[in-house]
Amino acid sequence: MQFISLYYAADVLNRRSSPGKIPRLETQSLCYLHMLARLLICSLLLMAASCSLPRISIPRVFKITIQQGNLISQEMIDQLKPGMTRTQVTFVMGEPVARNTFNEDRWDYIYTVVVPGVYSDEKRMSLYFENEVLAYFTGDFAPTGSDSDPQPQDTTSSE
């Protein structure tokens, strides 16, 4: 209420001091209205134009691929045979990531790959020893039957 009375008093003073001119306060408010209208029109035009623009990709933070543990492949598993010594297993598979301190006869191999936001995978293998030789193993891989396939025989006969 006080603001309105001050505005009215200033308007009356401006009209008395310059009877033929537009009061100063009204001129300033008209300038603000024109600026506001221009700003509104520009923002509407910008929004309308942005609908037809091609999608602009924003640079993002680079996310690295994280690999941890021992790489485990099917070829490595195919080389494992019961009866192999710990040294032979280490030669084929590498040193285990986790050794069970309570059970020295179990070696655990773990391999994880994480591509943030895209892919994650985990492979596990546990090898069990009895009397210092490989007894059996369990995990995400199984040996293929390539060794049990019969060898192709030569069918040509020399006469």
C-alpha positions as CSV (number, residue, x, y, z in Angstrom):
1,M,0.0,0.0,0.0
2,Q,2.8,2.3,0.8
3,F,4.4,1.6,-2.6
4,I,1.3,2.7,-4.4
5,S,1.0,5.9,-2.5
6,L,4.7,6.7,-3.2
7,Y,4.1,6.0,-6.9
8,Y,1.1,8.2,-7.0
9,A,2.9,11.0,-5.2
10,A,5.8,10.8,-7.6
11,D,3.4,10.8,-10.5
12,V,1.7,13.9,-9.3
13,L,5.0,15.7,-8.7
14,N,6.2,14.9,-12.2
15,R,3.0,16.2,-13.8
16,R,3.1,19.5,-11.9
17,S,6.7,20.1,-12.8
18,S,6.3,19.3,-16.5
19,P,2.6,19.6,-17.5
20,G,3.0,18.7,-21.2
21,K,5.4,15.8,-20.8
22,I,4.8,12.2,-20.0
23,P,5.7,11.5,-16.4
24,R,9.1,10.0,-15.9
25,L,7.9,6.9,-14.0
26,E,5.5,5.9,-16.8
27,T,8.3,6.1,-19.4
28,Q,10.5,3.8,-17.3
29,S,7.7,1.3,-16.8
30,L,7.0,1.3,-20.6
31,C,10.7,0.6,-21.3
32,Y,10.6,-2.3,-18.9
33,L,7.5,-3.6,-20.6
34,H,9.1,-3.3,-24.0
35,M,12.2,-5.2,-22.8
36,L,10.1,-7.9,-21.2
37,A,8.1,-8.3,-24.5
38,R,11.3,-8.5,-26.5
39,L,12.7,-11.1,-24.0
40,L,9.5,-13.1,-24.2
41,I,9.5,-13.1,-28.0
42,C,13.2,-14.1,-28.2
43,S,12.8,-16.9,-25.8
44,L,9.7,-18.2,-27.7
45,L,11.7,-18.1,-31.0
46,L,14.6,-19.9,-29.4
47,M,12.4,-22.6,-28.1
48,A,10.7,-23.0,-31.4
49,A,14.0,-23.2,-33.2
50,S,15.5,-25.7,-30.8
51,C,12.8,-28.2,-31.7
52,S,14.2,-28.5,-35.2
53,L,17.9,-28.6,-34.3
54,P,19.8,-31.9,-34.5
55,R,20.5,-33.6,-31.2
56,I,23.8,-32.3,-29.9
57,S,25.8,-34.7,-27.8
58,I,27.2,-33.3,-24.6
59,P,30.7,-34.4,-23.7
60,R,30.7,-36.8,-20.8
61,V,33.2,-38.1,-18.3
62,F,35.2,-41.0,-19.7
63,K,34.5,-44.2,-17.9
64,I,37.2,-46.8,-18.0
65,T,36.9,-50.6,-18.3
66,I,37.9,-52.3,-15.1
67,Q,39.4,-55.8,-15.2
68,Q,40.3,-57.5,-12.0
69,G,41.7,-61.0,-11.2
70,N,43.1,-63.8,-13.3
71,L,42.0,-64.1,-16.9
72,I,40.2,-67.4,-17.2
73,S,39.7,-68.9,-20.7
74,Q,38.3,-72.2,-22.0
75,E,41.7,-73.1,-23.4
76,M,43.2,-72.9,-19.9
77,I,40.4,-75.1,-18.5
78,D,41.0,-77.6,-21.3
79,Q,44.6,-77.9,-20.3
80,L,43.8,-78.8,-16.7
81,K,43.9,-82.5,-15.9
82,P,43.3,-84.3,-12.6
83,G,46.7,-85.5,-11.3
84,M,48.6,-82.3,-12.2
85,T,50.9,-80.9,-9.5
86,R,50.5,-77.4,-8.0
87,T,53.4,-76.1,-10.1
88,Q,51.8,-77.4,-13.3
89,V,48.5,-75.8,-12.4
90,T,50.3,-72.5,-11.7
91,F,51.9,-72.7,-15.1
92,V,48.6,-73.1,-16.8
93,M,46.3,-70.8,-14.7
94,G,48.7,-68.5,-12.9
95,E,48.8,-67.8,-9.2
96,P,45.3,-67.7,-7.7
97,V,43.7,-64.4,-6.7
98,A,42.4,-65.8,-3.4
99,R,44.0,-68.6,-1.4
100,N,41.9,-70.0,1.4
101,T,44.0,-69.7,4.6
102,F,41.9,-72.3,6.3
103,N,42.1,-74.8,3.5
104,E,45.4,-74.9,1.6
105,D,44.0,-77.4,-0.8
106,R,41.6,-75.0,-2.4
107,W,42.6,-72.3,-5.0
108,D,40.0,-69.7,-6.2
109,Y,40.4,-67.9,-9.5
110,I,38.1,-64.9,-10.0
111,Y,37.9,-62.6,-13.1
112,T,35.6,-59.6,-13.3
113,V,35.1,-57.1,-16.2
114,V,33.1,-54.0,-15.7
115,V,32.3,-51.4,-18.4
116,P,30.4,-48.8,-16.4
117,G,26.8,-48.5,-17.5
118,V,27.2,-51.1,-20.3
119,Y,28.4,-54.5,-19.2
120,S,29.7,-56.4,-16.2
121,D,30.8,-60.1,-16.0
122,E,32.3,-62.3,-13.4
123,K,33.9,-65.7,-13.9
124,R,34.9,-68.0,-11.1
125,M,36.8,-71.3,-10.8
126,S,37.7,-73.3,-7.7
127,L,40.5,-75.9,-7.9
128,Y,40.8,-78.6,-5.2
129,F,43.9,-80.5,-4.5
130,E,44.4,-83.8,-2.6
131,N,47.9,-85.1,-1.7
132,E,49.5,-82.1,-3.6
133,V,47.9,-83.0,-6.9
134,L,44.7,-81.6,-8.7
135,A,41.7,-83.7,-7.7
136,Y,38.8,-81.7,-9.3
137,F,37.6,-78.2,-10.1
138,T,34.3,-76.4,-10.2
139,G,33.1,-73.1,-11.5
140,D,31.7,-71.3,-14.5
141,F,33.7,-73.3,-17.0
142,A,33.8,-77.1,-17.8
143,P,36.4,-78.9,-19.9
144,T,35.4,-79.6,-23.4
145,G,35.4,-83.2,-24.7
146,S,38.1,-82.5,-27.3
147,D,40.5,-85.0,-25.9
148,S,38.0,-87.9,-25.9
149,D,37.1,-87.4,-29.6
150,P,38.5,-90.2,-31.7
151,Q,41.3,-89.4,-34.1
152,P,40.4,-89.5,-37.8
153,Q,41.7,-92.6,-39.3
154,D,43.4,-92.8,-42.7
155,T,41.0,-94.6,-45.0
156,T,43.4,-94.8,-48.0
157,S,45.1,-98.1,-48.3
158,S,48.4,-98.6,-49.9
159,E,48.2,-101.7,-52.2
